[in-house]
Amino acid sequence: MKNCFCNDAIISILKDRLALKALPLRGKFFHMRYCAHILNVVVKDGLEVIESSIEKVRDSVAYWRATPQMEETFREVCDSMSVPYPKKLKSDCKTRWNSTFLMLQTTLLYREMFPKLAPRESNYKSLPTNEE
């Protein structure tokens, strides 16, 4: 409760200093933008903790999406292992955490495929561990 009061006070001070006329809709949604910014900072800080794991996943996705032939190999191995392939692997944009979330969400569908694919490709060096 104490933090809410502090946030409200800071928002009020910021609105006064920025001049309401300069803010879109006279600052009506300024608090919401501030909260979104805080959420963004919190998520980015959290992602930094697992950055090395995310890099391995990112590199794996890039490897298996590099060419249409690689994508087809990935799909064929999924089919041979009876793993449904409802979504293609998705790359992310490093500066947009929501795209990183979507990449991880899609990649999790195929997490058991990566160790099975690794022996087939000597150039595939980004295999995430089970924990990652």
C-alpha positions as CSV (number, residue, x, y, z in Angstrom):
1,M,0.0,0.0,0.0
2,K,2.9,2.3,0.8
3,N,4.4,1.9,-2.6
4,C,1.1,2.7,-4.3
5,F,1.0,6.0,-2.4
6,C,4.6,6.8,-3.4
7,N,3.9,5.9,-7.1
8,D,0.8,8.1,-7.1
9,A,2.7,11.0,-5.6
10,I,5.5,10.6,-8.2
11,I,3.0,10.5,-11.0
12,S,1.4,13.6,-9.8
13,I,4.7,15.4,-9.5
14,L,5.8,14.2,-13.0
15,K,2.5,15.4,-14.5
16,D,2.9,18.8,-12.9
17,R,6.5,19.2,-14.2
18,L,5.8,17.9,-17.7
19,A,2.8,20.2,-18.1
20,L,-0.4,18.3,-18.8
21,K,-0.8,20.1,-22.2
22,A,2.3,18.4,-23.5
23,L,1.1,14.9,-22.6
24,P,-1.3,12.9,-24.8
25,L,-4.9,13.1,-23.6
26,R,-3.7,15.6,-21.0
27,G,-1.9,12.8,-19.1
28,K,-5.0,10.6,-18.7
29,F,-3.1,7.4,-19.3
30,F,0.3,8.5,-18.0
31,H,0.1,6.3,-14.9
32,M,-0.6,3.3,-17.1
33,R,2.5,4.1,-19.3
34,Y,4.6,4.4,-16.1
35,C,3.4,1.0,-14.9
36,A,4.1,-0.5,-18.3
37,H,7.6,1.0,-18.1
38,I,8.2,-0.5,-14.6
39,L,7.0,-3.9,-15.8
40,N,9.4,-3.7,-18.8
41,V,12.3,-2.9,-16.5
42,V,11.4,-5.8,-14.1
43,V,11.1,-8.3,-17.0
44,K,14.4,-7.2,-18.6
45,D,16.2,-7.5,-15.3
46,G,14.8,-11.0,-14.9
47,L,15.8,-12.0,-18.4
48,E,19.4,-10.9,-17.8
49,V,19.6,-13.6,-15.1
50,I,19.0,-16.3,-17.7
51,E,20.6,-14.6,-20.7
52,S,23.1,-17.3,-21.4
53,S,20.3,-19.9,-21.6
54,I,18.3,-17.6,-23.8
55,E,21.3,-17.2,-26.1
56,K,21.6,-20.9,-26.6
57,V,17.9,-21.2,-27.4
58,R,18.1,-18.2,-29.7
59,D,21.2,-19.7,-31.5
60,S,19.4,-23.1,-31.8
61,V,16.3,-21.5,-33.3
62,A,18.5,-19.5,-35.7
63,Y,20.4,-22.7,-36.7
64,W,17.2,-24.7,-37.4
65,R,15.6,-21.8,-39.3
66,A,18.7,-20.8,-41.3
67,T,17.5,-22.4,-44.5
68,P,14.3,-24.1,-45.8
69,Q,16.2,-27.4,-45.8
70,M,17.1,-27.0,-42.2
71,E,13.5,-26.3,-41.3
72,E,12.4,-29.3,-43.3
73,T,14.9,-31.5,-41.5
74,F,13.6,-30.2,-38.2
75,R,10.0,-31.0,-39.2
76,E,10.9,-34.4,-40.6
77,V,12.6,-35.4,-37.3
78,C,9.5,-34.2,-35.4
79,D,7.3,-36.3,-37.6
80,S,9.5,-39.4,-37.2
81,M,9.4,-39.0,-33.4
82,S,5.6,-38.4,-33.5
83,V,6.0,-35.0,-32.1
84,P,3.2,-32.7,-33.3
85,Y,4.5,-29.6,-35.3
86,P,1.7,-27.1,-34.8
87,K,3.9,-24.0,-34.9
88,K,7.2,-23.2,-36.7
89,L,10.1,-22.1,-34.5
90,K,10.1,-18.4,-34.0
91,S,13.0,-16.1,-33.8
92,D,13.0,-13.1,-31.4
93,C,14.0,-9.5,-31.4
94,K,16.5,-9.1,-28.6
95,T,15.2,-5.7,-27.7
96,R,11.6,-6.9,-27.3
97,W,11.0,-9.2,-24.4
98,N,7.6,-10.2,-25.6
99,S,9.1,-11.7,-28.8
100,T,11.6,-13.5,-26.6
101,F,8.7,-14.9,-24.6
102,L,7.0,-16.1,-27.8
103,M,10.3,-17.7,-29.0
104,L,10.7,-19.5,-25.7
105,Q,7.0,-20.6,-25.6
106,T,7.2,-22.1,-29.1
107,T,10.6,-23.7,-28.5
108,L,9.4,-25.4,-25.4
109,L,7.0,-27.4,-27.6
110,Y,10.0,-29.0,-29.2
111,R,12.5,-29.2,-26.3
112,E,13.0,-32.9,-26.6
113,M,13.8,-32.6,-30.3
114,F,17.1,-30.6,-29.9
115,P,19.1,-33.4,-28.2
116,K,17.9,-35.8,-30.9
117,L,18.9,-33.4,-33.7
118,A,22.3,-32.6,-32.3
119,P,24.0,-35.9,-33.4
120,R,22.7,-35.4,-37.0
121,E,24.4,-32.0,-37.4
122,S,28.1,-31.6,-36.5
123,N,27.8,-27.8,-36.9
124,Y,25.0,-27.5,-34.4
125,K,26.9,-26.3,-31.3
126,S,24.1,-24.5,-29.3
127,L,22.3,-27.4,-27.7
128,P,20.6,-26.1,-24.5
129,T,21.0,-28.4,-21.5
130,N,17.9,-30.0,-19.9
131,E,17.9,-27.4,-17.2
132,E,18.1,-24.6,-19.7
